[in-house]
């Protein structure tokens, strides 16, 4: 099995590169100022053309660094697939050229766009307006206007469950091309992946190598897929790294991947992952969490943080 370099997107001639660079949660204590720009420059040099970003990643600083790197690299913008996002607490209309009444605030926000929290001193949960949070179909209408105006070429979603996607596509004028979600061999999301394929929504996996716990949420602890003994054995068989085996496996599932790293060597190694994978090795990894992925463990857990399960695959929450 040889993984593809790109994937088709519903309703578009452009294809999304199968390998991308994630930029979420850059730790300023671990990496010096300018490291995002350096990482993107290195990624462009080795061949990356897919970059994931969001306003919420450094509240604009990461996107600025990506832009600086692209300009300095002289890689034509037309060759690049750049992702950004409207954060639930930062649907700031001025930044996306929308009228204030068009996009609801899912969370109450402070003046500096930070999420307002309760004052019980314990969980510090964001204050969520459930009615507005459920009105993502209205947000989608405002996003569709960005396509109409030529501000963006495509729109998609992130962290959407199957019930949410089902409701969205039932009323959407413009079909969502991508759903970006947590997905890796220890959390294979088989049901969601199947649903999205049937409904022509491509999946991009963040945390494809396993996620480190997000401080505000309850993250998984202990070893992840990078430390899995079976994956390590397969990597030794091909004289590659466990990360390369995992990314190769994920892309063979029909999923684009955006592993995050500021390590320049790993940026190059992660890109060099399109090697042939024997079908029996693919099935070994595919079954690590059970035939249906039933033993999979999510890292991005919202139940205690938000007070509801944002990722419920049975019913729509909130």
C-alpha positions, 0 to 999 in steps of 0.5 A, spaced: 500 500 500 503 506 497 499 512 500 497 518 496 500 525 496 493 528 495 486 527 496 480 530 492 475 535 495 468 534 494 466 540 488 473 542 487 478 541 482 484 543 487 486 537 492 488 537 499 496 535 500 496 529 504 501 531 509 501 538 512 504 541 518 500 543 524 502 549 529 497 548 535 500 550 542 507 552 540 510 552 547 514 559 548 518 556 554 520 550 549 521 554 543 524 561 542 521 566 538 521 565 531 521 558 531 514 557 528 517 561 522 523 557 522 519 551 522 514 553 516 521 555 512 524 548 513 517 545 511 516 549 505 524 547 503 522 540 504 516 540 500 510 541 505 504 545 501 499 544 507 499 548 513 494 548 519 493 555 523 488 558 527 487 565 530 487 561 537 494 559 536 498 564 539 492 569 538 494 571 531 502 570 532 502 564 529 499 566 523 503 572 522 509 567 522 506 563 517 505 569 513 512 571 514 515 564 512 511 564 506 513 571 503 521 569 505 520 563 501 518 565 495 513 559 494 507 561 490 501 562 494 497 558 489 501 552 491 499 552 498 493 550 502 493 554 508 487 552 514 485 557 519 479 557 523 473 561 527 474 559 534 468 558 538 470 564 543 473 568 537 468 569 532 470 576 531 466 579 525 471 585 524 477 579 522 473 575 518 469 581 514 462 579 517 456 583 520 456 583 527 449 580 528 451 574 523 456 570 527 454 568 534 458 567 540 458 560 542 462 563 549 462 569 552 468 573 551 473 578 554 475 585 551 482 581 549 478 575 546 479 571 551 474 566 554 470 568 560 470 563 565 466 562 571 468 564 578 467 558 582 475 557 583 475 550 581 473 548 574 474 555 571 469 552 565 468 557 560 461 561 560 457 557 554 451 560 551 448 554 549 443 557 544 448 560 540 453 554 540 447 550 537 446 556 532 452 553 528 448 553 521 447 561 522 455 561 523 455 557 516 451 562 512 456 567 514 462 563 512 458 561 506 458 569 504 466 569 505 466 564 499 461 568 495 466 574 496 472 571 494 475 571 501 476 564 501 476 558 496 473 553 501 470 552 508 470 546 512 469 544 520 473 542 526 471 537 531 464 536 528 461 529 530 456 525 525 450 528 528 452 535 527 455 534 520 448 531 518 444 537 520 449 542 517 449 539 510 442 538 510 441 546 510 448 548 507 448 551 501 456 550 500 458 543 502 463 543 507 469 540 504 473 538 511 472 536 518 478 536 522 478 532 528 483 528 533 484 521 530 490 517 530 491 509 531 489 509 539 483 513 537 481 511 530 474 514 530 472 509 525 464 511 525 466 518 524 471 516 518 465 512 515 460 517 516 464 523 513 466 518 507 459 517 505 457 524 505 463 527 501 467 530 507 474 529 507 477 528 514 484 531 516 487 528 523 490 533 528 494 529 533 495 523 528 501 521 532 497 521 539 496 528 543 499 531 549 494 533 554 491 540 553 492 543 560 485 546 560 482 539 558 483 532 561 488 529 556 490 522 556 496 520 560 501 514 559 504 511 552 501 513 546 502 510 539 509 512 538 511 508 544 506 502 541 510 495 541 507 493 535 508 499 531 515 499 533 516 492 530 513 495 524 518 501 523 524 496 524 522 492 519 522 498 514 528 501 517 523 507 518 521 511 525 514 509 528 512 516 526 513 515 519 509 508 520 503 511 523 503 517 518 503 512 512 498 508 515 493 514 517 494 517 509 492 510 507 486 510 511 484 516 506 486 521 512 490 527 511 495 529 517 498 535 520 503 533 525 505 538 529 513 539 531 518 545 531 524 540 531 527 541 524 529 534 523 522 531 525 519 536 520 523 532 514 522 525 517 514 526 518 514 529 510 518 523 508 513 518 510 510 515 503 513 508 503 509 502 501 506 498 507 504 491 507 497 490 507 498 485 514 502 491 517 496 496 515 491 491 518 495 490 525 495 497 526 488 498 524 486 493 529 490 496 535 484 498 539 479 493 537 475 491 530 471 497 531 476 501 535 472 500 541 478 501 545 480 508 543 481 513 547 480 521 546 485 526 548 481 532 547 475 531 552 470 536 553 465 533 558 468 536 565 471 542 561 464 545 557 459 541 561 457 537 555 460 532 550 461 536 544 463 529 540 457 525 542 457 520 536 450 518 538 446 525 539 448 532 538 450 536 544 449 541 547 
